[in-house]
Amino acid sequence: MHDITDLERRGVPGVFVASEVFVDAAQSQGAALGFQPSRHFVEHPIQDRSDDEMVTIADKAIEALIEKLTGS
């Protein structure tokens, strides 16, 4: 959250990506930082996924991420 906040404040667009179990934590962290960056949540868990599973998760997320970055 700190990284995306810093990038956005520097004028570099970005999207914060985390697994869905962290929705509440991201909201709280954003409130504490005084900034609510664009965000996207993917299915949980991530750490034990195979490369193929990670590609599938990324494929599901890419359109939403591009839309959030470009506004189109």
MDAnalysis code that builds the backbone (N, CA, C; Angstrom):
import MDAnalysis as mda
import numpy as np

u = mda.Universe.empty(216, n_residues=72, atom_resindex=np.repeat(np.arange(72), 3), trajectory=True)
u.add_TopologyAttr("name", ["N", "CA", "C"] * 72)
u.add_TopologyAttr("resid", np.arange(1, 73))
u.add_TopologyAttr("resname", ["MET", "HIS", "ASP", "ILE", "THR", "ASP", "LEU", "GLU", "ARG", "ARG", "GLY", "VAL", "PRO", "GLY", "VAL", "PHE", "VAL", "ALA", "SER", "GLU", "VAL", "PHE", "VAL", "ASP", "ALA", "ALA", "GLN", "SER", "GLN", "GLY", "ALA", "ALA", "LEU", "GLY", "PHE", "GLN", "PRO", "SER", "ARG", "HIS", "PHE", "VAL", "GLU", "HIS", "PRO", "ILE", "GLN", "ASP", "ARG", "SER", "ASP", "ASP", "GLU", "MET", "VAL", "THR", "ILE", "ALA", "ASP", "LYS", "ALA", "ILE", "GLU", "ALA", "LEU", "ILE", "GLU", "LYS", "LEU", "THR", "GLY", "SER"])
u.atoms.positions = np.array([
    [0.820, -1.177, 0.000],
    [0.000, 0.000, 0.000],
    [0.877, 1.259, 0.000],
    [1.962, 1.219, 0.744],
    [2.841, 2.390, 0.774],
    [3.445, 2.668, -0.602],
    [3.823, 1.613, -1.322],
    [4.436, 1.795, -2.638],
    [3.471, 2.444, -3.616],
    [2.248, 1.945, -3.698],
    [1.290, 2.508, -4.650],
    [0.926, 3.930, -4.262],
    [0.853, 4.213, -2.982],
    [0.575, 5.569, -2.518],
    [1.690, 6.511, -2.951],
    [2.940, 6.082, -2.780],
    [4.080, 6.897, -3.179],
    [4.082, 7.124, -4.690],
    [3.854, 6.079, -5.463],
    [3.828, 6.220, -6.919],
    [2.737, 7.189, -7.365],
    [1.549, 7.030, -6.827],
    [0.439, 7.908, -7.204],
    [0.742, 9.363, -6.859],
    [1.333, 9.602, -5.732],
    [1.676, 10.974, -5.338],
    [2.754, 11.565, -6.242],
    [3.533, 10.712, -6.891],
    [4.555, 11.169, -7.842],
    [3.985, 11.321, -9.249],
    [2.708, 11.001, -9.413],
    [2.073, 11.120, -10.719],
    [2.166, 9.878, -11.579],
    [2.589, 8.768, -10.993],
    [2.681, 7.505, -11.724],
    [1.421, 6.702, -11.428],
    [0.578, 6.475, -12.447],
    [-0.653, 5.733, -12.184],
    [-0.369, 4.281, -11.832],
    [-1.186, 3.739, -10.974],
    [-1.015, 2.352, -10.577],
    [-2.288, 1.782, -10.000],
    [-2.278, 0.495, -9.804],
    [-3.394, -0.212, -9.190],
    [-2.809, -1.138, -8.131],
    [-3.342, -1.045, -6.931],
    [-2.949, -1.911, -5.832],
    [-3.634, -3.263, -6.039],
    [-2.862, -4.349, -6.040],
    [-3.405, -5.693, -6.236],
    [-3.085, -6.540, -5.012],
    [-4.107, -7.192, -4.488],
    [-3.940, -8.083, -3.337],
    [-4.994, -9.173, -3.424],
    [-4.829, -10.205, -2.631],
    [-5.860, -11.244, -2.614],
    [-7.032, -10.785, -1.752],
    [-8.194, -11.349, -2.050],
    [-9.457, -10.870, -1.494],
    [-9.552, -10.919, 0.031],
    [-8.737, -11.701, 0.666],
    [-8.773, -11.773, 2.124],
    [-8.290, -10.455, 2.758],
    [-7.619, -9.618, 1.963],
    [-7.057, -8.371, 2.480],
    [-7.912, -7.132, 2.194],
    [-9.153, -7.302, 1.808],
    [-10.029, -6.158, 1.507],
    [-10.132, -5.219, 2.703],
    [-10.483, -5.746, 3.861],
    [-10.648, -4.903, 5.048],
    [-9.324, -4.260, 5.468],
    [-8.244, -5.010, 5.385],
    [-6.937, -4.469, 5.752],
    [-6.536, -3.337, 4.811],
    [-6.821, -3.483, 3.527],
    [-6.496, -2.429, 2.565],
    [-7.307, -1.171, 2.841],
    [-8.564, -1.337, 3.174],
    [-9.411, -0.195, 3.504],
    [-8.855, 0.534, 4.736],
    [-8.511, -0.217, 5.745],
    [-7.969, 0.373, 6.975],
    [-6.634, 1.064, 6.728],
    [-5.754, 0.417, 5.975],
    [-4.441, 0.994, 5.672],
    [-4.601, 2.268, 4.852],
    [-5.485, 2.234, 3.871],
    [-5.734, 3.428, 3.068],
    [-6.254, 4.571, 3.913],
    [-7.150, 4.273, 4.832],
    [-7.680, 5.305, 5.723],
    [-6.569, 5.883, 6.595],
    [-5.685, 5.019, 7.084],
    [-4.582, 5.478, 7.924],
    [-3.611, 6.362, 7.138],
    [-3.435, 6.063, 5.859],
    [-2.537, 6.844, 5.016],
    [-3.215, 8.079, 4.433],
    [-4.526, 8.132, 4.538],
    [-5.261, 9.250, 3.954],
    [-5.326, 9.190, 2.444],
    [-5.297, 7.986, 1.890],
    [-5.287, 7.804, 0.448],
    [-5.923, 6.457, 0.114],
    [-6.831, 6.457, -0.828],
    [-7.475, 5.217, -1.267],
    [-7.124, 4.987, -2.737],
    [-6.039, 4.275, -2.994],
    [-5.637, 4.055, -4.390],
    [-6.608, 3.128, -5.109],
    [-6.525, 3.153, -6.416],
    [-7.269, 2.189, -7.213],
    [-6.799, 0.815, -6.787],
    [-7.728, -0.109, -6.679],
    [-7.363, -1.434, -6.174],
    [-8.119, -2.525, -6.903],
    [-7.524, -3.711, -6.869],
    [-8.161, -4.892, -7.455],
    [-7.776, -6.088, -6.589],
    [-8.753, -6.900, -6.283],
    [-8.506, -8.071, -5.434],
    [-8.711, -9.345, -6.240],
    [-7.788, -10.269, -6.063],
    [-7.830, -11.563, -6.747],
    [-8.107, -12.661, -5.724],
    [-8.382, -13.838, -6.240],
    [-8.724, -14.944, -5.344],
    [-7.572, -15.299, -4.411],
    [-7.933, -15.833, -3.282],
    [-6.978, -16.201, -2.231],
    [-7.019, -17.711, -2.059],
    [-5.951, -18.359, -1.721],
    [-4.594, -17.885, -1.433],
    [-3.751, -17.784, -2.698],
    [-2.616, -17.123, -2.571],
    [-1.672, -16.949, -3.672],
    [-0.407, -17.783, -3.471],
    [0.098, -17.827, -2.256],
    [1.443, -18.349, -1.999],
    [1.707, -19.777, -2.464],
    [0.717, -20.624, -2.500],
    [0.957, -22.016, -2.886],
    [0.518, -22.331, -4.315],
    [0.299, -21.313, -5.104],
    [-0.169, -21.520, -6.480],
    [0.971, -21.915, -7.402],
    [0.638, -22.745, -8.371],
    [1.614, -23.098, -9.405],
    [1.730, -21.928, -10.387],
    [2.737, -21.988, -11.227],
    [2.891, -20.951, -12.250],
    [1.658, -20.886, -13.145],
    [1.135, -22.037, -13.537],
    [-0.049, -22.062, -14.390],
    [-1.261, -21.444, -13.703],
    [-1.415, -21.714, -12.432],
    [-2.524, -21.123, -11.679],
    [-2.369, -19.601, -11.576],
    [-1.141, -19.147, -11.392],
    [-0.901, -17.702, -11.321],
    [-1.200, -17.033, -12.663],
    [-0.865, -17.697, -13.756],
    [-1.187, -17.161, -15.077],
    [-2.698, -17.049, -15.243],
    [-3.431, -18.043, -14.790],
    [-4.892, -18.003, -14.868],
    [-5.459, -16.841, -14.052],
    [-4.939, -16.641, -12.858],
    [-5.387, -15.524, -12.017],
    [-5.073, -14.196, -12.704],
    [-3.877, -14.080, -13.267],
    [-3.498, -12.850, -13.971],
    [-4.373, -12.619, -15.194],
    [-4.649, -13.675, -15.932],
    [-5.513, -13.547, -17.108],
    [-6.910, -13.043, -16.736],
    [-7.420, -13.497, -15.604],
    [-8.739, -13.059, -15.140],
    [-8.720, -11.587, -14.719],
    [-7.574, -11.120, -14.248],
    [-7.487, -9.760, -13.695],
    [-7.074, -8.700, -14.706],
    [-6.427, -9.072, -15.780],
    [-5.763, -8.095, -16.646],
    [-6.704, -7.046, -17.220],
    [-7.872, -7.429, -17.669],
    [-8.789, -6.443, -18.261],
    [-9.210, -5.397, -17.230],
    [-9.523, -5.827, -16.026],
    [-9.914, -4.890, -14.971],
    [-8.750, -3.966, -14.610],
    [-7.545, -4.496, -14.587],
    [-6.375, -3.679, -14.268],
    [-6.129, -2.628, -15.343],
    [-6.215, -3.014, -16.593],
    [-6.029, -2.062, -17.691],
    [-7.093, -0.980, -17.632],
    [-8.328, -1.377, -17.383],
    [-9.419, -0.414, -17.295],
    [-9.177, 0.580, -16.149],
    [-8.741, 0.084, -15.019],
    [-8.481, 0.958, -13.875],
    [-7.306, 1.893, -14.146],
    [-6.320, 1.437, -14.877],
    [-5.161, 2.267, -15.209],
    [-5.463, 3.329, -16.261],
    [-6.284, 2.968, -17.221],
    [-6.511, 3.866, -18.354],
    [-7.837, 4.611, -18.287],
    [-8.748, 4.111, -17.456],
    [-10.068, 4.728, -17.381],
    [-10.946, 4.398, -18.576],
    [-10.557, 3.374, -19.347],
    [-11.382, 3.012, -20.509],
    [-11.644, 1.526, -20.550],
])
